[in-house]
Structures are given as C-alpha cells and as structure tokens.
C-alpha cells in the first residue's frame, strides 16, 4: 500500500506508532493481520510517502476488515492518522500496490 504523507507530521506519526502503543497492534492481530510494517521515504519530488505491508492470516478478509472498522479504538485511531495522510490522485485512502515478487 502507498499514500502521501504530510511532512510536518512526521514526528507525531512516529510517536503514535511507537512500540509503546500496543492497543492498535492488538486490534490488527485480532483482525488476522500479521507482520504489519510501515516505511516512510522522501522522494526526489520533495514529497514524503508511506509504504505499508501486512500479511493476512484469516479466512474472511472482508468480514475481518468490517469488524475492525467498527472497533471504537480503530475509529479514534483513524481520526488522528487519516488527516496526516494525503491519498494519491484517484484514491480515497491507501492505494493498493501490485505485488511483483514474493519470496516464500
């Protein structure tokens, strides 16, 4: 996944995602999402981008995501994080990227 990022919010975002914040991680595990990683990078165009990756280990992705979307903690989390992110043109949120390679 990829999305633009507001550069003035980098430190706030890093603090929100610090290892000392297990609550959201627990929700992701409950939703069968593992190895969730987010990377930040500034490109030559001057924009910052986030790249996200996770592995889904459940049996019903749509149902798990619907449950996650209804979790109060997740709703509050997104109220803080969504304004920090800037969707790419043509997207409402994170843009899904095509997987070109995977090493089992």
Backbone as CSV, one residue per row, in Angstrom:
resi,resn,N_x,N_y,N_z,CA_x,CA_y,CA_z,C_x,C_y,C_z
1,UNK,0.849,-1.164,0.000,0.000,0.000,0.000,0.899,1.233,0.000
2,UNK,0.394,2.311,-0.570,1.157,3.549,-0.583,0.205,4.731,-0.423
3,UNK,0.700,5.774,0.248,-0.064,7.005,0.430,0.935,8.127,0.696
4,UNK,0.591,9.355,0.296,1.435,10.508,0.611,1.311,10.849,2.082
5,UNK,2.263,11.637,2.535,2.354,11.930,3.955,2.686,13.404,4.149
6,UNK,2.040,14.043,5.104,2.323,15.455,5.396,3.633,15.543,6.179
7,UNK,4.655,16.182,5.621,5.972,16.193,6.257,6.003,16.848,7.628
8,UNK,5.124,17.795,7.877,5.125,18.465,9.179,4.598,17.562,10.302
9,UNK,4.122,16.389,9.945,3.534,15.473,10.929,4.399,14.239,11.202
10,UNK,5.613,14.207,10.684,6.440,13.010,10.796,6.696,12.618,12.247
11,UNK,7.116,13.544,13.070,7.439,13.191,14.458,6.193,12.731,15.219
12,UNK,5.081,13.406,15.001,3.821,12.999,15.636,3.447,11.579,15.206
13,UNK,3.587,11.300,13.927,3.226,9.984,13.389,4.121,8.886,13.964
14,UNK,5.414,9.174,14.029,6.345,8.197,14.601,6.010,7.927,16.064
15,UNK,5.655,8.970,16.801,5.303,8.793,18.211,4.024,7.953,18.351
16,UNK,3.059,8.180,17.477,1.819,7.404,17.513,2.070,5.920,17.260
17,UNK,3.064,5.635,16.437,3.343,4.253,16.051,4.484,3.622,16.852
18,UNK,4.876,4.263,17.919,5.953,3.729,18.749,5.540,2.386,19.353
19,UNK,6.522,1.571,19.673,6.257,0.256,20.243,5.513,0.329,21.565
20,UNK,5.481,1.487,22.172,4.796,1.626,23.457,3.276,1.736,23.289
21,UNK,2.778,1.653,22.068,1.344,1.752,21.806,0.806,0.415,21.305
22,UNK,0.585,-0.545,22.222,0.166,-1.887,21.803,-1.308,-2.007,21.432
23,UNK,-2.142,-1.068,21.791,-3.588,-1.211,21.609,-3.994,-1.450,20.162
24,UNK,-3.470,-0.647,19.243,-3.824,-0.803,17.838,-3.212,-2.088,17.285
25,UNK,-1.997,-2.410,17.720,-1.391,-3.680,17.288,-2.284,-4.849,17.666
26,UNK,-2.853,-4.801,18.870,-3.744,-5.869,19.315,-4.968,-5.983,18.417
27,UNK,-5.511,-4.846,17.974,-6.650,-4.874,17.053,-6.274,-5.503,15.718
28,UNK,-5.078,-5.181,15.229,-4.636,-5.748,13.953,-4.472,-7.259,14.050
29,UNK,-3.920,-7.725,15.158,-3.772,-9.169,15.367,-5.150,-9.820,15.427
30,UNK,-6.084,-9.176,16.123,-7.454,-9.681,16.219,-8.095,-9.787,14.826
31,UNK,-7.708,-8.901,13.922,-8.229,-8.896,12.552,-7.412,-9.798,11.628
32,UNK,-6.534,-10.616,12.209,-5.722,-11.585,11.461,-4.677,-10.946,10.543
33,UNK,-4.202,-9.777,10.928,-3.156,-9.091,10.181,-1.848,-9.265,10.938
34,UNK,-0.835,-9.777,10.269,0.473,-10.025,10.884,1.563,-9.308,10.079
35,UNK,2.702,-9.128,10.725,3.870,-8.514,10.078,3.522,-7.183,9.418
36,UNK,2.688,-6.396,10.087,2.309,-5.085,9.552,3.495,-4.149,9.716
37,UNK,3.958,-3.608,8.623,5.096,-2.688,8.631,4.752,-1.456,7.812
38,UNK,5.242,-0.311,8.267,5.069,0.945,7.537,6.437,1.590,7.389
39,UNK,6.723,2.047,6.177,8.002,2.687,5.870,7.724,4.094,5.363
40,UNK,8.556,5.053,5.769,8.471,6.432,5.299,9.666,6.736,4.409
41,UNK,9.412,7.474,3.317,10.521,7.840,2.444,10.200,9.151,1.729
42,UNK,11.203,10.019,1.632,11.070,11.256,0.863,11.704,11.041,-0.498
43,UNK,10.926,11.304,-1.536,11.419,11.116,-2.899,11.949,12.427,-3.473
44,UNK,12.566,12.334,-4.624,13.168,13.494,-5.276,12.153,14.591,-5.591
45,UNK,10.869,14.239,-5.675,9.845,15.252,-5.923,9.560,16.099,-4.685
46,UNK,10.236,15.771,-3.557,10.073,16.516,-2.315,8.959,16.007,-1.425
47,UNK,8.145,15.092,-1.929,7.032,14.547,-1.152,7.476,13.348,-0.329
48,UNK,6.833,13.209,0.815,7.032,12.032,1.656,5.919,11.036,1.355
49,UNK,6.280,9.766,1.371,5.313,8.701,1.127,5.450,7.635,2.206
50,UNK,4.341,6.999,2.512,4.324,5.844,3.405,4.061,4.611,2.550
51,UNK,4.757,3.567,2.854,4.524,2.281,2.212,4.168,1.296,3.315
52,UNK,3.048,0.632,3.174,2.598,-0.309,4.179,2.543,-1.719,3.632
53,UNK,2.811,-2.670,4.518,2.797,-4.081,4.162,2.257,-4.879,5.339
54,UNK,1.431,-5.859,5.066,0.999,-6.796,6.098,0.664,-8.128,5.445
55,UNK,0.619,-9.140,6.272,0.221,-10.470,5.824,-1.096,-10.805,6.513
56,UNK,-2.055,-11.265,5.740,-3.360,-11.631,6.274,-3.400,-13.141,6.492
57,UNK,-3.787,-13.560,7.695,-3.786,-14.979,8.059,-5.170,-15.492,8.431
58,UNK,-6.212,-14.833,7.986,-7.564,-15.263,8.312,-8.222,-16.000,7.164
59,UNK,-9.523,-16.219,7.319,-10.301,-16.936,6.304,-11.311,-16.057,5.581
60,UNK,-11.595,-14.864,6.130,-12.604,-13.988,5.537,-12.150,-12.533,5.702
61,UNK,-11.358,-12.073,4.761,-10.764,-10.741,4.825,-11.837,-9.657,4.959
62,UNK,-12.860,-9.718,4.120,-13.899,-8.679,4.143,-14.570,-8.611,5.516
63,UNK,-14.887,-9.754,6.095,-15.540,-9.775,7.409,-14.609,-9.236,8.493
64,UNK,-13.337,-9.627,8.444,-12.388,-9.128,9.444,-12.197,-7.626,9.333
65,UNK,-12.136,-7.095,8.116,-11.970,-5.654,7.935,-13.229,-4.902,8.372
66,UNK,-14.412,-5.503,8.156,-15.662,-4.877,8.602,-15.707,-4.802,10.126
67,UNK,-15.265,-5.858,10.800,-15.214,-5.851,12.265,-14.217,-4.810,12.761
68,UNK,-13.044,-4.757,12.128,-12.016,-3.788,12.508,-12.536,-2.360,12.349
69,UNK,-13.268,-2.106,11.278,-13.806,-0.764,11.009,-14.801,-0.313,12.076
70,UNK,-15.416,-1.257,12.791,-16.402,-0.925,13.820,-15.800,-0.794,15.214
71,UNK,-14.538,-1.142,15.372,-13.874,-1.052,16.678,-13.686,0.418,17.066
72,UNK,-14.158,0.790,18.253,-14.051,2.183,18.703,-12.611,2.691,18.685
73,UNK,-11.681,1.863,19.151,-10.281,2.278,19.180,-9.752,2.532,17.768
74,UNK,-10.130,1.713,16.819,-9.703,1.896,15.433,-10.302,3.178,14.844
75,UNK,-11.563,3.429,15.145,-12.223,4.649,14.657,-11.492,5.888,15.188
76,UNK,-11.162,5.882,16.472,-10.439,7.015,17.057,-9.030,7.134,16.470
77,UNK,-8.370,5.998,16.251,-7.025,5.977,15.669,-7.031,6.624,14.287
78,UNK,-8.010,6.265,13.481,-8.080,6.802,12.116,-8.417,8.285,12.105
79,UNK,-9.148,8.762,13.115,-9.433,10.193,13.204,-8.153,10.996,13.392
80,UNK,-7.150,10.381,14.016,-5.865,11.046,14.227,-4.963,10.866,13.002
81,UNK,-4.900,9.647,12.482,-3.941,9.334,11.416,-4.391,9.772,10.023
82,UNK,-5.673,9.657,9.719,-6.132,9.984,8.363,-5.793,11.408,7.930
83,UNK,-5.942,12.429,8.798,-5.609,13.788,8.368,-4.116,14.009,8.093
84,UNK,-3.274,13.109,8.574,-1.832,13.206,8.359,-1.453,12.689,6.973
85,UNK,-2.334,11.894,6.390,-2.060,11.252,5.111,-2.785,11.962,3.979
86,UNK,-2.209,11.880,2.783,-2.782,12.505,1.592,-2.908,11.427,0.515
87,UNK,-4.129,10.978,0.225,-4.285,9.937,-0.791,-3.718,10.370,-2.150
88,UNK,-3.195,9.413,-2.875,-2.731,9.676,-4.231,-3.931,10.018,-5.097
89,UNK,-3.693,10.710,-6.207,-4.783,11.080,-7.111,-5.590,9.848,-7.497
90,UNK,-6.907,9.963,-7.379,-7.797,8.873,-7.756,-8.113,7.897,-6.636
91,UNK,-7.580,8.114,-5.430,-7.811,7.216,-4.303,-8.408,7.974,-3.128
92,UNK,-9.147,7.257,-2.296,-9.738,7.845,-1.093,-8.876,7.597,0.132
93,UNK,-7.949,6.679,0.053,-7.072,6.314,1.162,-5.818,5.671,0.591
94,UNK,-5.328,4.662,1.295,-4.144,3.946,0.816,-4.407,3.365,-0.573
95,UNK,-3.441,3.487,-1.468,-3.522,2.863,-2.790,-2.886,1.476,-2.704
96,UNK,-3.614,0.479,-3.145,-3.071,-0.881,-3.166,-2.043,-0.981,-4.284
97,UNK,-0.945,-1.631,-3.983,0.125,-1.797,-4.969,0.094,-3.219,-5.510
98,UNK,0.501,-3.364,-6.758,0.576,-4.689,-7.368,1.810,-5.415,-6.866
99,UNK,1.625,-6.640,-6.419,2.778,-7.448,-5.975,3.492,-7.980,-7.205
100,UNK,4.772,-7.654,-7.315,5.563,-8.111,-8.452,6.459,-9.287,-8.090
101,UNK,6.722,-9.480,-6.801,7.606,-10.568,-6.374,7.332,-10.898,-4.928
102,UNK,7.424,-12.176,-4.605,7.277,-12.626,-3.225,8.176,-13.831,-3.032
103,UNK,9.034,-13.805,-2.024,9.921,-14.917,-1.730,9.347,-15.696,-0.549
104,UNK,8.927,-16.912,-0.810,8.329,-17.745,0.264,9.421,-18.159,1.186
